[in-house]
Protein backbone atom coordinates (compact mmCIF):
# COMPACT_ATOMS: atom_id res chain seq x y z
CA UNK A 1 0.00 0.00 0.00
CA UNK A 2 0.86 3.67 -0.35
CA UNK A 3 0.25 6.11 2.49
CA UNK A 4 -0.33 9.78 1.68
CA UNK A 5 -0.26 12.67 4.15
CA UNK A 6 -1.16 16.23 3.13
CA UNK A 7 0.02 19.37 4.88
CA UNK A 8 0.33 23.10 4.28
CA UNK A 9 -3.29 24.21 4.40
CA UNK A 10 -4.46 27.23 6.33
CA UNK A 11 -6.10 30.63 6.15
CA UNK A 12 -4.96 33.10 3.50
CA UNK A 13 -6.30 36.36 2.09
CA UNK A 14 -7.56 36.58 -1.48
CA UNK A 15 -4.66 37.12 -3.86
CA UNK A 16 -2.24 35.27 -1.62
CA UNK A 17 -0.38 32.00 -2.07
CA UNK A 18 -0.05 28.62 -0.38
CA UNK A 19 1.94 25.49 -1.11
CA UNK A 20 0.44 22.14 -0.18
CA UNK A 21 2.59 19.06 0.33
CA UNK A 22 1.72 15.38 0.03
CA UNK A 23 4.26 13.02 1.57
CA UNK A 24 4.14 9.45 0.28
CA UNK A 25 5.38 6.30 1.97
CA UNK A 26 5.10 2.56 1.48
CA UNK A 27 5.89 0.50 -1.58
CA UNK A 28 6.36 2.81 -4.55
CA UNK A 29 4.63 2.45 -7.88
CA UNK A 30 6.86 1.91 -10.88
CA UNK A 31 4.43 3.81 -13.09
CA UNK A 32 1.71 5.96 -11.56
CA UNK A 33 -0.36 9.09 -11.70
CA UNK A 34 -0.68 11.52 -8.80
CA UNK A 35 -3.64 13.85 -8.50
CA UNK A 36 -4.84 16.76 -6.42
CA UNK A 37 -8.55 16.98 -5.64
CA UNK A 38 -10.65 19.40 -3.65
CA UNK A 39 -14.12 19.45 -2.15
CA UNK A 40 -15.67 22.87 -1.46
CA UNK A 41 -18.47 23.10 1.11
CA UNK A 42 -21.69 21.67 -0.30
CA UNK A 43 -20.11 20.56 -3.57
CA UNK A 44 -18.82 17.36 -5.17
CA UNK A 45 -15.17 16.40 -5.05
CA UNK A 46 -13.40 17.69 -8.14
CA UNK A 47 -9.99 17.17 -9.69
CA UNK A 48 -7.63 20.13 -9.52
CA UNK A 49 -4.87 18.60 -11.62
CA UNK A 50 -2.86 15.50 -12.43
CA UNK A 51 0.83 14.68 -12.72
CA UNK A 52 1.68 11.59 -14.78
CA UNK A 53 4.72 9.32 -14.59
CA UNK A 54 6.24 11.19 -17.53
CA UNK A 55 6.04 14.45 -15.59
CA UNK A 56 3.29 15.83 -17.80
CA UNK A 57 0.64 17.85 -15.97
CA UNK A 58 -2.94 18.81 -16.72
CA UNK A 59 -5.19 21.19 -14.79
CA UNK A 60 -8.83 21.99 -14.33
CA UNK A 61 -9.97 25.12 -16.17
CA UNK A 62 -10.80 26.77 -12.86
CA UNK A 63 -7.14 26.76 -11.74
CA UNK A 64 -5.18 27.02 -14.99
CA UNK A 65 -2.51 29.66 -14.78
CA UNK A 66 -2.75 29.87 -10.99
CA UNK A 67 -1.93 26.38 -9.64
CA UNK A 68 1.14 24.25 -10.37
CA UNK A 69 1.75 20.59 -9.51
CA UNK A 70 5.29 19.34 -9.00
CA UNK A 71 7.11 16.41 -7.40
CA UNK A 72 10.38 16.01 -5.52
CA UNK A 73 11.43 12.40 -6.08
CA UNK A 74 14.25 12.58 -3.53
CA UNK A 75 11.76 13.57 -0.82
CA UNK A 76 8.97 11.37 -2.21
CA UNK A 77 6.67 14.38 -1.96
CA UNK A 78 4.05 15.91 -4.24
CA UNK A 79 3.33 19.65 -4.17
CA UNK A 80 0.52 21.95 -5.16
CA UNK A 81 1.59 25.57 -5.50
CA UNK A 82 -1.46 27.84 -5.36
CA UNK A 83 -1.15 31.48 -6.41
CA UNK A 84 -3.69 34.28 -6.83
CA UNK A 85 -6.06 32.50 -4.49
CA UNK A 86 -9.76 33.33 -4.61
CA UNK A 87 -12.51 32.76 -2.03
CA UNK A 88 -13.99 30.10 -4.32
CA UNK A 89 -10.78 28.08 -3.86
CA UNK A 90 -11.85 27.41 -0.28
CA UNK A 91 -12.07 23.63 0.11
CA UNK A 92 -10.62 20.53 1.69
CA UNK A 93 -7.73 19.48 -0.53
CA UNK A 94 -6.70 15.86 -1.04
CA UNK A 95 -3.86 14.13 -2.83
CA UNK A 96 -4.43 10.76 -4.47
CA UNK A 97 -2.51 8.09 -6.34
CA UNK A 98 -3.13 5.35 -8.88
CA UNK A 99 -0.72 2.73 -10.17
CA UNK A 100 -1.96 3.36 -13.71
CA UNK A 101 -0.50 6.11 -15.86
CA UNK A 102 -3.91 7.30 -16.97
CA UNK A 103 -4.00 11.03 -16.31
CA UNK A 104 -7.64 10.59 -15.30
CA UNK A 105 -9.63 13.41 -13.68
CA UNK A 106 -12.15 10.93 -12.23
CA UNK A 107 -11.72 10.39 -8.49
CA UNK A 108 -13.01 6.83 -8.81
CA UNK A 109 -9.84 5.92 -10.72
CA UNK A 110 -7.60 6.65 -7.72
CA UNK A 111 -6.77 3.94 -5.19
CA UNK A 112 -4.95 5.80 -2.42
CA UNK A 113 -5.94 9.00 -0.65
CA UNK A 114 -4.57 11.35 1.96
CA UNK A 115 -6.56 12.62 4.93
CA UNK A 116 -7.05 16.09 3.47
CA UNK A 117 -5.94 19.57 4.46
CA UNK A 118 -8.22 22.60 4.74
CA UNK A 119 -7.62 25.74 2.68
CA UNK A 120 -9.68 28.82 3.51
CA UNK A 121 -9.41 31.99 1.43
CA UNK A 122 -10.88 35.15 2.91
CA UNK A 123 -12.22 38.03 0.84
Secondary structure, DSSP 8 states (H G I E B T S, - for coil): -EEEEEE--EEEETT--EEEEEEEEES--SS-EEEEEEE-TTS--EEEEEE-TTS-EEE-TTTTTTEEEEEETTTTEEEEEE-S--GGG-EEEEEEEESS------GGG--EE---EEEEEE-
